[in-house]
């Protein structure tokens, strides 16, 4: 019960009080209407007025919708429960003169309204609509929203006043020029400085006259950094081959700069939370640092440096191919396909089992939230037990858990998996609340070992696209002595709860950010990086990325990481 009540305290600590006040006004109006009906039910004239007054809850919701929804229709989904309450107020109006009918409908309406009201108060969204404001006004409003509600403001030592001053000139310039693209870039650059994997910026604009700072180019090859520090070309096409650049060719300079220097200086800050991940991804993103043409230097087959000029082919086909190979999946990511693959299990050979976890969700809102509230996700534990028993019956002696590109969800599902893989108890996560910059844990959700598969040798594969609850599962698995977490990169580096949404001028840009606090056993934000951007959830074993590995990944399109994991777990078993 303490866990349940603590989880509720956590939920109510993250909701938006402004919308709760609106909902309270609707419920209070309905209570007043019920009292007035009791006094006026025998007065025909007053009862007629009472019927008209039954529209007041709808009027309140109409005003609310004008303020918070108009200009951003998607926000309707965050408030529909409150609007349903206002619609319920119309039902007793139809039975105003019927004694029995009114009593029945009034009681049912009261019960449903209270339930809906409680649900809305527990889920009141941190949604802010600034679509009717100018570029500069809405940018300032975003800063104020995040300054108050961004859950990691203190942890990451964010000075929002200084950040606003840094990017306000670009916003003002965008406003003078009425450049939606420049405005979107300014907001994106502002948000990227927070280096939080849970912060997202969506742009809905048509500004062909403005070239974004992240305009992609396709030069017929991509670049990747090996463990040796060398940068090689991968995914080369005929145009690059004709110039002497083939798969594996060492790239030495980019527009006249040493290639690693160019990656560090010329690739814009894309908001990657973990610095070591950024250093690898910036090389993969070098295609951004160029123009219609690019001067690139490379070592030919005799080891002599050659310099050629390559032209932008348009689009980013080559680079999407390279990133897809690097992440081990198709790009762009298809959430629907990933969810279909979630919790899929099979035997990789006669001894090695395989379990894929693409998201921490059972696909049922009830099951997900019951585990979240109680800290005991028995539905997931039963599912994993069934999957692992089936694999064991097929001869499984060791297991690979694939967390690459995990989209997140509910950490309790990951904790339920860990329950089966250990015979001890371990700290999982704490649901917290933030007050005056201080963090307090109100509900602890842990790992409670059953010992059923504690003798099973396991490798968990992760990567920089493994985020949120997937990031959490990487951490929880790393606590277990029979599990090794491995990857070419560290997990994303974020684990807080999302919830904040601010829509800016004209709906051009919408910003998403975390507002729910998740803590570790030390009372610190779980996993998320500080301003130093050092990973707090690094892989235990770094999968080597040498020349041969790069060729398998990018040229041959093999799942090198999975093959490596199978060999590793076999050698250790």
Residue pairs with C-beta under 8 A, 6 or more apart in sequence:
2 443
3 373
3 374
3 375
3 376
3 443
3 444
3 445
4 373
4 374
5 443
6 431
6 442
6 443
6 444
7 372
7 373
7 374
7 375
7 431
7 442
7 443
8 122
8 373
9 433
9 442
9 443
10 431
10 432
10 433
10 442
10 443
10 516
10 517
11 122
11 123
12 121
12 122
13 432
13 433
13 434
13 435
13 442
13 517
14 126
14 151
14 433
14 497
14 499
14 515
14 516
14 517
15 121
15 122
15 123
15 124
15 125
15 126
16 124
16 125
16 126
16 127
17 124
19 64
19 68
19 79
19 82
19 120
19 124
19 125
19 127
20 120
20 121
20 124
22 60
22 64
22 82
23 82
23 85
23 117
23 120
23 121
23 124
24 117
25 60
26 57
26 60
26 61
26 82
26 85
26 86
26 89
27 85
27 113
27 114
27 117
29 56
29 57
29 60
29 89
30 57
30 85
30 88
30 89
30 109
30 110
30 113
33 50
33 53
33 54
33 56
33 89
33 92
34 92
34 106
34 110
36 50
36 53
37 47
37 50
37 92
37 96
37 102
37 106
40 46
40 47
40 49
40 50
41 47
41 96
41 97
41 102
47 96
47 97
50 93
50 96
51 93
51 96
54 89
54 90
54 92
54 93
55 90
57 85
57 86
57 89
58 86
58 87
58 89
58 90
60 86
61 79
61 82
61 83
61 86
64 79
64 82
65 76
65 79
65 83
67 129
68 75
68 79
68 127
68 128
68 129
69 75
69 76
69 79
69 129
70 129
70 131
70 132
71 129
71 131
71 132
71 503
71 506
71 507
72 129
72 131
72 503
72 507
72 510
75 127
75 129
75 501
75 503
78 125
78 127
78 501
79 125
79 127
81 116
81 119
81 120
81 123
82 116
82 120
84 116
85 113
85 116
85 117
85 120
88 109
88 112
88 113
88 116
89 109
89 113
91 105
91 108
91 109
92 102
92 105
92 106
92 109
94 105
95 101
95 102
95 104
95 105
96 102
125 499
125 501
126 145
126 149
126 499
126 500
126 501
126 515
127 501
127 502
128 141
128 142
128 145
128 500
128 501
128 502
128 503
129 503
130 137
130 138
130 141
130 142
130 502
130 503
130 504
130 505
131 138
131 503
131 504
131 505
131 506
131 507
133 141
133 504
133 505
134 175
134 505
135 171
135 172
135 174
135 175
135 183
135 504
135 505
136 168
136 171
136 172
136 175
137 505
138 504
138 505
139 164
139 167
139 168
139 171
139 183
139 186
139 187
139 190
139 504
139 505
140 164
141 502
141 504
142 187
142 502
142 504
142 511
143 160
143 161
143 163
143 164
145 500
145 502
146 153
146 160
146 500
146 502
146 511
146 513
147 153
147 160
149 500
149 513
149 515
150 158
150 194
150 500
150 513
150 514
150 515
151 434
151 496
151 497
151 514
151 515
151 516
151 517
151 525
152 158
152 194
152 196
152 496
152 514
152 525
152 528
153 160
153 437
154 434
154 437
154 439
155 439
155 524
155 525
155 528
155 530
156 194
156 195
156 196
156 528
156 529
156 530
156 531
157 530
157 531
158 194
163 190
163 193
164 190
166 190
167 186
167 187
167 189
167 190
170 182
170 185
170 186
170 189
171 183
171 186
171 187
173 179
173 182
174 180
174 181
174 182
174 183
174 186
175 183
179 207
179 209
179 210
180 205
180 206
180 207
180 210
180 506
180 508
181 205
181 207
181 209
181 210
181 211
181 212
182 207
182 210
183 504
183 505
183 508
183 509
184 201
184 203
184 205
184 207
184 212
184 508
184 509
185 210
185 212
185 213
185 214
187 201
187 504
187 509
187 511
188 201
188 203
188 214
188 509
189 213
189 268
189 269
191 199
191 201
191 271
191 511
191 513
192 199
192 268
192 269
192 270
192 271
193 269
193 271
194 271
195 271
195 272
195 273
195 529
195 533
196 271
196 273
196 494
196 513
196 514
196 528
197 271
197 273
197 467
197 468
197 471
197 492
197 493
197 494
198 467
198 468
198 494
198 496
198 498
198 512
198 513
198 514
199 271
199 511
199 512
199 513
199 514
200 511
200 512
200 513
201 509
201 510
201 511
201 512
202 509
202 510
202 511
202 512
203 508
203 509
204 507
204 508
204 509
204 510
205 508
205 509
213 268
213 288
214 268
214 270
214 288
215 288
216 287
216 288
216 315
216 316
216 319
217 287
217 288
217 290
217 291
217 294
217 312
217 316
218 287
218 312
218 313
218 314
218 315
218 316
218 317
218 318
218 319
219 240
219 287
219 290
219 294
219 296
219 310
219 311
219 312
219 313
219 318
220 236
220 237
220 238
220 239
220 240
220 245
220 310
220 313
220 318
221 233
221 234
221 235
221 236
221 237
221 240
221 245
221 318
222 233
222 234
222 235
222 284
222 287
222 318
222 319
222 321
222 322
222 323
222 554
223 231
223 232
223 233
223 234
223 251
223 259
223 283
223 284
223 286
223 287
224 231
224 232
224 234
224 283
224 284
224 322
224 326
224 545
224 550
224 554
225 231
225 260
225 263
225 279
225 280
225 283
225 284
225 545
226 232
226 545
226 546
226 547
226 550
227 544
227 545
227 546
228 546
229 260
230 250
231 250
231 251
231 252
231 259
231 260
231 263
231 283
232 247
232 248
232 249
232 250
232 251
232 547
232 550
233 240
233 245
233 246
233 247
233 248
233 249
233 251
233 298
234 247
234 248
234 322
234 325
234 550
234 553
234 554
234 555
235 247
235 318
235 319
235 321
235 322
235 325
235 554
235 555
236 245
236 246
236 247
236 249
237 318
239 310
239 313
240 246
240 310
243 308
243 310
244 298
244 300
244 306
244 308
245 251
245 296
245 298
245 308
245 310
247 551
247 554
247 555
248 547
248 550
248 551
248 555
249 298
249 299
249 300
250 298
250 299
251 259
251 296
251 297
251 298
252 258
252 259
252 297
252 298
252 299
252 305
253 259
253 262
253 295
253 296
253 297
253 305
253 307
254 262
254 263
254 266
254 286
254 289
254 290
254 294
254 296
254 297
255 262
255 266
255 289
255 290
255 294
255 295
255 296
256 295
257 265
257 266
259 283
259 286
260 283
262 286
262 289
263 279
263 282
263 283
263 285
263 286
263 289
264 279
264 282
266 286
266 289
267 282
267 285
267 286
267 288
267 289
268 288
270 278
270 281
270 282
270 285
272 278
272 281
272 464
273 492
273 493
273 494
273 528
273 529
273 533
274 464
274 489
274 490
274 491
274 492
274 493
274 529
274 533
274 534
274 535
275 532
275 533
275 534
275 535
276 489
276 490
276 535
276 538
277 464
277 489
277 490
277 492
277 493
277 535
278 533
280 464
280 488
280 489
281 464
281 489
284 319
284 322
284 323
284 326
285 319
287 316
287 318
287 319
290 312
291 312
292 311
292 312
293 309
293 310
293 311
293 312
294 309
294 310
294 311
294 312
295 307
295 308
295 309
296 307
296 308
296 309
296 310
297 305
297 306
297 307
298 305
298 306
298 308
299 305
299 306
300 306
320 331
320 332
322 554
323 331
324 330
324 331
325 553
325 554
325 557
326 488
326 553
326 554
327 404
327 405
327 463
327 465
328 404
328 405
328 463
328 559
328 561
328 562
329 338
329 404
329 405
330 337
333 405
333 407
333 465
335 407
338 358
338 359
338 405
338 407
339 358
339 359
339 361
339 363
341 356
341 358
342 356
342 357
342 358
342 359
342 361
342 363
343 355
343 356
343 357
343 383
343 384
343 387
344 355
344 356
345 353
345 354
345 355
345 356
345 387
345 388
345 390
345 391
346 353
346 354
347 353
347 354
347 391
347 394
347 395
347 396
348 354
348 400
348 562
348 566
349 566
350 395
351 395
351 396
351 397
351 398
351 570
351 573
352 396
352 397
352 398
352 399
352 400
352 566
352 569
352 570
353 388
353 391
353 392
353 394
353 396
353 398
353 399
353 400
354 399
354 400
354 402
354 562
355 384
355 387
355 388
355 391
355 399
355 400
355 401
355 402
356 401
356 402
357 401
357 402
357 403
357 406
357 414
357 417
357 470
357 473
358 405
358 406
358 407
359 406
359 407
359 408
359 409
359 469
359 470
360 406
360 408
360 409
360 410
360 411
360 412
360 413
360 414
360 469
360 470
360 472
360 473
361 368
361 409
361 410
361 413
362 368
362 371
362 377
362 379
362 380
362 383
362 413
364 379
367 377
367 379
367 380
368 409
368 410
368 413
370 377
370 379
371 377
371 378
371 379
371 380
371 410
371 412
371 413
371 416
372 410
372 412
375 412
375 415
375 428
375 443
375 444
375 445
375 446
376 412
377 410
377 412
377 413
377 415
377 416
378 416
380 412
380 413
380 416
380 417
381 416
381 417
381 419
381 420
384 416
384 417
384 420
385 420
385 452
388 396
388 399
388 420
388 452
388 453
388 456
391 399
392 453
396 456
397 456
397 457
397 573
398 456
398 457
398 458
398 459
398 569
398 570
398 573
399 456
399 457
399 458
399 459
399 569
400 458
400 459
400 460
400 461
400 562
400 565
400 566
400 569
401 417
401 458
401 459
401 460
401 461
401 477
401 483
402 460
402 461
402 562
403 460
403 461
403 462
403 463
403 466
403 470
403 473
403 474
403 491
404 461
404 462
404 463
404 465
404 466
404 487
404 561
405 463
405 465
405 466
406 462
406 465
406 466
406 467
406 468
406 469
406 470
406 471
406 473
407 467
407 468
407 470
408 467
408 468
408 469
408 470
408 471
409 468
409 469
409 470
410 469
411 428
411 429
411 445
411 469
411 472
411 473
411 476
411 495
411 518
412 428
412 445
413 469
414 469
414 470
414 472
414 473
414 476
414 477
415 428
415 429
415 445
415 446
415 447
415 476
417 473
417 477
418 426
418 428
418 447
418 449
418 473
418 476
418 477
418 479
418 480
419 447
419 448
419 449
419 450
420 450
420 452
420 453
421 449
421 453
421 454
421 456
421 458
421 477
421 480
421 482
421 483
422 447
422 449
422 451
422 454
422 480
422 481
422 482
423 449
423 450
423 451
423 454
424 447
424 449
425 446
425 447
425 448
425 449
426 446
426 447
426 449
426 476
426 479
426 480
427 444
427 446
427 447
427 520
427 521
428 444
428 445
428 446
428 447
428 476
429 444
429 445
429 472
429 495
429 518
429 519
429 520
429 526
430 441
430 442
430 443
430 444
430 445
430 518
430 519
430 520
430 521
430 523
430 526
431 441
431 442
431 443
431 444
431 445
431 516
431 517
431 518
431 519
432 439
432 440
432 441
432 442
432 517
432 518
432 519
432 523
433 439
433 440
433 442
433 517
434 440
434 517
439 517
439 519
439 523
439 524
439 525
440 523
441 519
441 523
447 476
447 479
454 482
455 482
456 482
457 482
457 569
457 572
457 573
458 477
458 480
458 482
458 483
458 484
458 569
459 483
459 484
459 485
459 486
459 565
459 568
459 569
460 473
460 474
460 477
460 478
460 483
460 484
460 485
460 486
461 486
461 487
461 561
461 562
461 565
462 470
462 474
462 485
462 486
462 487
462 490
462 491
462 539
463 487
463 488
463 489
463 491
463 561
464 489
464 490
464 491
464 492
465 492
466 474
466 487
466 491
466 492
467 491
467 492
467 494
468 492
468 494
468 495
468 498
469 495
470 491
470 492
471 491
471 492
471 493
471 494
471 495
471 527
471 537
472 495
472 518
472 526
472 527
474 485
474 491
474 537
474 539
475 491
475 495
475 526
475 527
475 537
477 483
477 485
478 485
478 537
478 540
484 540
484 541
484 568
484 569
484 572
485 539
485 540
485 541
486 539
486 540
486 541
486 542
486 543
486 561
486 564
486 565
486 568
487 539
487 542
487 543
487 561
488 542
488 543
488 545
488 561
489 539
490 535
490 537
490 538
490 539
491 527
491 535
491 537
491 539
493 527
493 528
493 529
493 533
493 535
493 536
493 537
494 514
494 527
494 528
495 518
495 525
495 526
495 527
495 528
496 514
496 516
496 517
496 518
496 525
496 526
496 528
497 514
497 515
497 516
497 517
497 518
498 512
498 513
498 514
498 515
498 516
499 514
499 515
499 516
500 511
500 512
500 513
500 514
500 515
501 510
501 511
501 512
502 510
502 511
502 513
503 509
503 510
504 510
504 511
517 525
518 525
518 526
519 525
519 526
520 526
520 527
527 536
527 537
528 536
529 535
529 536
530 536
541 568
543 549
543 560
543 561
543 564
543 565
544 564
549 560
552 558
552 560
552 563
553 560
